[in-house]
């Protein structure tokens, strides 16, 4: 469809990236010019985040910046997929300086179908 045929769309509900109940709309694509995976995520709260992600083995690592209360934070999300491909863990961390990271949210995911 876009960017050499790679485009992914996800509409879901459950826990938002701040671990509160909500819904999201996630769009992802591969930017061939920079060999980078990019994404935009829209959440129920009205927040829109844009960032990049990469694959490290079976892990997916996303990085972006977000602003809350007038402060900008560096964000990182790591999704670790189990070898059975039916389970995964999710952790989101944040940093004000890009060096000291604090956990914001952890979750477990299970494939239902």
RORORO-448344 format. One line per field, with one value per residue: residue number from 1; residue in one letter; x, y, z of N, C-alpha, C in turn. Coordinates in Angstrom, 1 decimal, decimal comma, m for minus. Layout:
sero	c(NUM / ...)
tiba	c(A / ...)
n_east	c(X / ...)
n_north	c(Y / ...)
n_up	c(Z / ...)
ca_east	c(X / ...)
ca_north	c(Y / ...)
ca_up	c(Z / ...)
c_east	c(X / ...)
c_north	c(Y / ...)
c_up	c(Z / ...)
***
This chain:
sero	c(1 / 2 / 3 / 4 / 5 / 6 / 7 / 8 / 9 / 10 / 11 / 12 / 13 / 14 / 15 / 16 / 17 / 18 / 19 / 20 / 21 / 22 / 23 / 24 / 25 / 26 / 27 / 28 / 29 / 30 / 31 / 32 / 33 / 34 / 35 / 36 / 37 / 38 / 39 / 40 / 41 / 42 / 43 / 44 / 45 / 46 / 47 / 48 / 49 / 50 / 51 / 52 / 53 / 54 / 55 / 56 / 57 / 58 / 59 / 60 / 61 / 62 / 63 / 64 / 65 / 66 / 67 / 68 / 69 / 70 / 71 / 72 / 73 / 74 / 75 / 76 / 77 / 78 / 79 / 80 / 81 / 82 / 83 / 84 / 85 / 86 / 87 / 88 / 89 / 90 / 91 / 92 / 93 / 94 / 95 / 96 / 97 / 98 / 99 / 100 / 101 / 102 / 103 / 104 / 105 / 106 / 107 / 108 / 109 / 110 / 111 / 112 / 113)
tiba	c(X / X / X / X / X / X / X / X / X / X / X / X / X / X / X / X / X / X / X / X / X / X / X / X / X / X / X / X / X / X / X / X / X / X / X / X / X / X / X / X / X / X / X / X / X / X / X / X / X / X / X / X / X / X / X / X / X / X / X / X / X / X / X / X / X / X / X / X / X / X / X / X / X / X / X / X / X / X / X / X / X / X / X / X / X / X / X / X / X / X / X / X / X / X / X / X / X / X / X / X / X / X / X / X / X / X / X / X / X / X / X / X / X)
n_east	c(0,8 / 1,6 / 4,9 / 6,6 / 5,0 / 4,7 / 2,7 / 1,1 / m1,8 / m3,5 / m6,2 / m7,3 / m8,3 / m7,9 / m5,4 / m3,9 / m0,8 / m0,2 / m1,0 / m3,7 / m7,3 / m8,4 / m8,6 / m6,9 / m5,3 / m3,1 / m0,6 / 1,8 / 4,8 / 7,3 / 10,1 / 11,7 / 13,6 / 15,2 / 15,6 / 14,1 / 11,7 / 8,7 / 6,2 / 2,8 / 0,8 / m2,5 / m4,4 / m7,1 / m7,1 / m6,6 / m4,0 / m1,2 / 1,4 / 4,5 / 7,1 / 9,9 / 10,8 / 12,5 / 13,8 / 15,1 / 16,4 / 13,9 / 12,6 / 10,8 / 11,6 / 10,5 / 10,8 / 10,3 / 9,3 / 7,3 / 5,0 / 3,9 / 2,1 / 3,5 / 6,2 / 8,8 / 9,3 / 11,4 / 10,6 / 10,4 / 9,5 / 9,5 / 8,8 / 8,7 / 8,7 / 7,6 / 9,1 / 7,1 / 5,5 / 3,0 / 2,7 / 3,6 / 5,6 / 5,3 / 6,9 / 7,0 / 9,1 / 10,4 / 12,2 / 13,7 / 16,1 / 17,3 / 19,1 / 18,7 / 16,4 / 13,0 / 10,5 / 7,3 / 5,1 / 4,0 / 3,1 / 1,4 / 0,8 / m1,4 / m1,9 / m5,0 / m6,3)
n_north	c(m1,2 / 1,4 / 3,0 / 1,1 / m1,1 / m1,9 / m1,5 / m1,1 / m1,3 / m0,8 / m1,1 / m0,8 / m1,8 / m1,6 / m1,5 / 1,6 / 3,3 / 4,5 / 2,7 / 2,9 / 2,2 / 2,2 / 3,2 / 2,8 / 3,9 / 2,8 / 3,3 / 2,1 / 2,0 / 1,2 / 3,1 / 3,4 / 5,1 / 5,9 / 3,5 / 2,8 / 1,9 / 3,5 / 5,1 / 6,2 / 7,0 / 7,3 / 8,2 / 7,6 / 9,7 / 11,9 / 12,4 / 12,3 / 10,4 / 10,1 / 8,1 / 5,9 / 2,5 / m0,6 / m3,9 / m6,3 / m9,2 / m11,2 / m9,1 / m6,1 / m2,7 / 0,4 / 3,9 / 7,3 / 10,7 / 12,5 / 14,9 / 16,1 / 17,9 / 20,2 / 19,4 / 17,6 / 14,2 / 11,5 / 8,4 / 4,9 / 1,7 / m1,7 / m4,7 / m8,0 / m11,0 / m14,3 / m17,5 / m19,3 / m17,7 / m16,9 / m15,5 / m12,4 / m9,8 / m6,5 / m3,4 / m0,1 / 2,6 / 5,8 / 8,9 / 11,9 / 12,9 / 11,2 / 9,4 / 8,4 / 6,0 / 5,3 / 2,9 / 2,9 / 1,5 / m1,9 / m4,9 / m7,9 / m9,9 / m12,0 / m14,2 / m14,6 / m15,8)
n_up	c(0,0 / 1,0 / 1,1 / m0,2 / 0,0 / 2,7 / 5,4 / 8,4 / 10,4 / 13,5 / 15,6 / 18,8 / 22,1 / 25,6 / 27,9 / 27,9 / 26,9 / 29,3 / 31,1 / 31,8 / 31,3 / 27,9 / 24,4 / 21,3 / 18,2 / 15,9 / 13,6 / 11,4 / 9,5 / 7,0 / 6,3 / 3,5 / 2,5 / 4,7 / 5,9 / 8,2 / 10,7 / 11,3 / 13,3 / 14,2 / 16,9 / 18,1 / 20,8 / 23,1 / 24,9 / 23,4 / 22,9 / 20,6 / 19,5 / 17,9 / 16,5 / 16,3 / 15,6 / 16,2 / 15,6 / 17,8 / 17,8 / 19,0 / 20,2 / 20,2 / 20,0 / 20,7 / 20,3 / 21,3 / 21,8 / 24,2 / 25,4 / 28,5 / 30,8 / 30,1 / 30,1 / 28,4 / 27,7 / 27,2 / 25,8 / 25,9 / 24,7 / 25,2 / 23,8 / 24,5 / 22,9 / 23,5 / 23,0 / 22,1 / 20,6 / 21,5 / 23,7 / 25,3 / 26,8 / 28,0 / 28,5 / 29,4 / 29,7 / 30,9 / 30,6 / 31,7 / 31,0 / 29,1 / 30,0 / 32,6 / 33,4 / 34,2 / 35,2 / 33,8 / 33,1 / 33,0 / 31,4 / 30,5 / 27,6 / 25,8 / 23,1 / 21,6 / 19,5)
ca_east	c(0,0 / 2,5 / 6,3 / 7,1 / 4,0 / 4,6 / 1,9 / 0,3 / m2,8 / m4,1 / m7,2 / m7,5 / m8,7 / m7,3 / m4,6 / m3,2 / 0,6 / 0,0 / m1,7 / m5,1 / m8,1 / m8,7 / m8,5 / m5,8 / m5,2 / m1,7 / m0,2 / 3,2 / 5,3 / 8,8 / 10,6 / 12,8 / 14,7 / 16,1 / 15,6 / 13,6 / 10,3 / 8,1 / 4,8 / 2,0 / m0,2 / m3,5 / m5,0 / m8,4 / m6,9 / m6,3 / m2,5 / m0,7 / 2,8 / 5,2 / 8,4 / 10,5 / 11,0 / 13,5 / 13,7 / 16,4 / 16,0 / 12,4 / 12,1 / 10,5 / 11,9 / 10,0 / 11,3 / 9,6 / 9,2 / 5,9 / 4,9 / 2,8 / 2,2 / 4,6 / 7,5 / 9,0 / 9,9 / 11,9 / 9,9 / 10,9 / 8,7 / 10,1 / 7,9 / 9,5 / 7,8 / 8,0 / 9,4 / 5,9 / 4,8 / 1,6 / 2,8 / 4,6 / 5,6 / 5,4 / 7,3 / 7,3 / 10,0 / 10,5 / 13,4 / 13,7 / 17,4 / 17,7 / 20,1 / 18,1 / 15,1 / 12,1 / 9,4 / 6,0 / 4,0 / 4,3 / 1,9 / 1,5 / m0,1 / m1,6 / m2,6 / m6,3 / m6,7)
ca_north	c(0,0 / 2,6 / 2,8 / m0,2 / m2,2 / m2,3 / m0,6 / m1,8 / m0,5 / m1,5 / m0,4 / m1,7 / m1,3 / m2,3 / m0,6 / 2,6 / 3,3 / 4,9 / 1,6 / 3,2 / 1,7 / 3,2 / 2,7 / 3,5 / 3,7 / 2,7 / 3,2 / 1,8 / 1,8 / 1,2 / 4,2 / 2,8 / 6,1 / 5,9 / 2,1 / 3,0 / 1,7 / 4,7 / 4,9 / 7,3 / 6,4 / 8,2 / 7,6 / 8,1 / 11,0 / 13,0 / 12,5 / 11,7 / 10,2 / 9,7 / 7,6 / 4,9 / 1,2 / m1,6 / m5,3 / m6,8 / m10,6 / m11,3 / m8,0 / m4,9 / m1,6 / 1,7 / 5,1 / 8,5 / 11,7 / 12,9 / 16,1 / 16,1 / 19,0 / 21,2 / 18,7 / 16,6 / 13,0 / 10,4 / 7,2 / 3,6 / 0,6 / m2,9 / m5,9 / m9,2 / m12,1 / m15,6 / m18,4 / m19,9 / m16,7 / m16,8 / m14,6 / m11,4 / m8,9 / m5,1 / m2,5 / 1,3 / 3,4 / 7,2 / 9,6 / 13,3 / 13,3 / 10,2 / 8,5 / 7,7 / 5,5 / 4,8 / 2,1 / 3,6 / 0,5 / m3,3 / m5,7 / m9,2 / m10,1 / m13,4 / m14,3 / m15,2 / m16,6)
ca_up	c(0,0 / 1,2 / 1,4 / m0,7 / 0,3 / 4,1 / 6,2 / 9,4 / 11,2 / 14,6 / 16,4 / 19,9 / 23,4 / 26,7 / 28,7 / 27,1 / 27,3 / 30,7 / 31,8 / 32,1 / 30,3 / 26,8 / 23,1 / 20,5 / 16,8 / 15,7 / 12,2 / 11,3 / 8,1 / 6,8 / 5,5 / 2,7 / 2,3 / 5,9 / 6,4 / 9,6 / 10,9 / 11,9 / 13,8 / 14,8 / 17,7 / 18,6 / 22,0 / 23,6 / 25,7 / 22,5 / 22,6 / 19,4 / 19,5 / 16,6 / 16,8 / 15,5 / 16,3 / 15,6 / 16,1 / 18,4 / 18,0 / 19,0 / 20,9 / 19,4 / 20,8 / 20,2 / 21,0 / 20,9 / 22,8 / 24,5 / 26,3 / 29,5 / 31,8 / 29,7 / 30,2 / 27,4 / 28,2 / 26,2 / 26,1 / 25,3 / 24,9 / 24,8 / 23,8 / 24,4 / 22,5 / 24,0 / 21,9 / 21,5 / 19,8 / 22,0 / 24,9 / 25,2 / 27,9 / 27,5 / 29,5 / 29,0 / 30,6 / 30,5 / 31,1 / 31,5 / 30,4 / 28,2 / 30,6 / 33,8 / 33,0 / 35,2 / 34,6 / 33,9 / 32,9 / 32,6 / 31,1 / 29,8 / 26,5 / 25,4 / 21,9 / 21,8 / 18,3)
c_east	c(0,9 / 3,9 / 6,7 / 6,2 / 3,9 / 3,8 / 1,1 / m0,6 / m3,4 / m5,0 / m7,5 / m8,0 / m8,1 / m6,6 / m3,8 / m1,7 / 0,8 / m0,7 / m3,1 / m6,0 / m8,3 / m8,6 / m7,3 / m6,0 / m3,7 / m1,4 / 1,3 / 3,6 / 6,8 / 9,2 / 11,8 / 13,9 / 15,7 / 16,2 / 15,2 / 12,1 / 9,8 / 6,7 / 4,2 / 1,0 / m1,2 / m4,2 / m6,3 / m8,3 / m6,7 / m4,8 / m2,2 / 0,8 / 3,3 / 6,6 / 8,9 / 10,6 / 12,0 / 13,3 / 15,1 / 16,1 / 14,5 / 11,8 / 11,8 / 10,7 / 11,4 / 10,5 / 10,6 / 9,7 / 7,7 / 6,0 / 3,7 / 3,1 / 3,3 / 6,0 / 7,6 / 9,8 / 10,3 / 11,2 / 10,5 / 9,9 / 9,4 / 9,0 / 8,7 / 8,5 / 8,4 / 8,3 / 8,2 / 5,1 / 3,3 / 1,5 / 3,8 / 4,5 / 5,8 / 5,9 / 7,6 / 8,1 / 10,1 / 11,8 / 13,2 / 15,0 / 17,9 / 18,8 / 19,5 / 16,6 / 14,3 / 10,9 / 8,1 / 4,9 / 4,6 / 3,0 / 2,3 / 0,5 / m0,2 / m2,4 / m3,9 / m6,7 / m5,5)
c_north	c(1,3 / 2,2 / 1,4 / m1,4 / m2,6 / m1,2 / m1,4 / m0,9 / m1,4 / m0,6 / m1,3 / m1,0 / m2,2 / m1,3 / 0,3 / 2,5 / 3,8 / 3,9 / 1,9 / 2,6 / 2,7 / 2,4 / 3,4 / 3,1 / 3,8 / 2,5 / 3,0 / 1,6 / 1,7 / 2,3 / 3,7 / 3,8 / 6,1 / 4,5 / 2,1 / 2,6 / 2,9 / 4,3 / 6,2 / 6,5 / 7,5 / 7,5 / 8,3 / 9,5 / 12,2 / 13,1 / 11,7 / 11,6 / 9,7 / 9,2 / 6,6 / 3,6 / 0,4 / m2,9 / m5,7 / m8,2 / m10,7 / m10,1 / m6,8 / m3,7 / m0,3 / 2,8 / 6,4 / 9,5 / 12,1 / 14,1 / 15,9 / 17,1 / 20,0 / 20,6 / 17,7 / 15,4 / 12,1 / 9,2 / 6,0 / 2,5 / m0,7 / m4,0 / m7,1 / m10,4 / m13,4 / m16,5 / m19,1 / m19,0 / m16,5 / m15,8 / m13,6 / m10,5 / m7,5 / m4,3 / m1,1 / 2,0 / 4,8 / 7,8 / 11,1 / 13,7 / 12,3 / 9,3 / 7,7 / 7,4 / 5,0 / 4,0 / 2,9 / 2,5 / m0,8 / m4,0 / m7,0 / m9,4 / m11,6 / m13,4 / m15,1 / m16,1 / m17,2)
c_up	c(0,0 / 1,4 / 1,0 / m0,3 / 1,8 / 4,8 / 7,1 / 10,2 / 12,3 / 15,3 / 17,5 / 21,1 / 24,5 / 27,6 / 27,7 / 27,6 / 28,7 / 31,7 / 32,3 / 31,0 / 29,2 / 25,5 / 22,4 / 19,0 / 16,4 / 14,2 / 12,2 / 9,8 / 8,1 / 5,9 / 4,8 / 2,6 / 3,5 / 6,5 / 7,9 / 9,6 / 11,7 / 12,3 / 14,2 / 15,6 / 18,3 / 19,7 / 22,4 / 24,3 / 24,7 / 22,2 / 21,4 / 19,6 / 18,2 / 17,1 / 15,8 / 16,3 / 15,5 / 16,3 / 16,6 / 18,7 / 18,0 / 19,8 / 19,9 / 20,4 / 20,1 / 21,0 / 20,4 / 22,1 / 23,0 / 25,4 / 27,2 / 30,5 / 31,4 / 29,7 / 29,0 / 28,0 / 27,0 / 26,7 / 25,3 / 25,7 / 24,4 / 24,9 / 23,5 / 24,1 / 22,9 / 22,8 / 21,3 / 20,7 / 20,3 / 23,2 / 24,7 / 26,5 / 27,3 / 28,7 / 28,8 / 30,1 / 30,0 / 31,2 / 30,8 / 30,8 / 29,4 / 28,7 / 31,8 / 33,5 / 34,2 / 34,5 / 34,9 / 33,9 / 32,5 / 32,4 / 30,4 / 28,8 / 26,2 / 24,1 / 22,1 / 20,7 / 17,6)
***
